[in-house]
């Protein structure tokens, strides 16, 4: 009886597999491994709706709002009591958006996306920090009046006012959003 000569290729493969037993593969070079739970994708239809909303916020609609201490707005039909409650901090601030360093276009887009997300999550009271304008050309808050005009154009905004001193004062605005039905 003749014995078969062992195949040297089989020995090499066995040695290789034995050597690689405890090795874990590296992630692909062109991918990012998230350290947190992944964000669920936004359906295409919702993305299109968001761009329509963003495009609807115009810089050319200028409604004069006195930018003093009592800078505020309540949608027609809203009681003065609602605005008073907002000013006094009746509703807990559920989300914040800080627009320091944003250009006007960046701020408009960020505000639109932020408010859409807050409305989706059924939040009622949110704060937007626009800054006091200390680094602007005339040392005036450039974004403050623009944000006010953008908010006037949104149907989901019921009221807004300058934040209390402990919530940001003249550099922030509190916004009361419609409750989802």
SULVEN-V783665 format. One record per pair of residues at least 12 apart in sequence whose C-alpha atoms are under 7 Angstrom apart, sorted by the first residue. I is the first residue (numbers start at 1). GAP is how many residues later the second one is. Records with the same first field share a line. If there is no record, write none. Layout:
I = GAP / GAP
This chain:
54 = 55 / 58
57 = 93 / 96
58 = 92
61 = 88
62 = 87
63 = 86
71 = 90 / 91
72 = 88 / 89 / 90
73 = 86 / 87 / 88
74 = 84 / 85 / 86
75 = 83 / 84
83 = 76
87 = 74 / 76 / 77
91 = 34
92 = 33
93 = 32 / 33 / 34
94 = 29 / 31 / 32
95 = 31 / 32
96 = 30 / 31 / 32
97 = 30 / 31 / 32
98 = 30 / 31 / 32
99 = 30 / 31
100 = 30 / 31
104 = 39
122 = 57 / 58
124 = 52 / 53 / 54 / 55
125 = 49 / 50 / 51 / 52
126 = 48 / 49 / 50
127 = 45 / 46 / 47 / 48
128 = 44 / 45 / 46
129 = 42 / 43 / 44
130 = 13 / 14 / 41 / 42
131 = 40 / 41
132 = 38 / 39
156 = 21 / 22
157 = 18 / 19 / 20 / 21
158 = 18 / 19 / 20
159 = 16 / 17
160 = 13 / 14 / 15 / 16
161 = 12 / 13 / 14
162 = 12
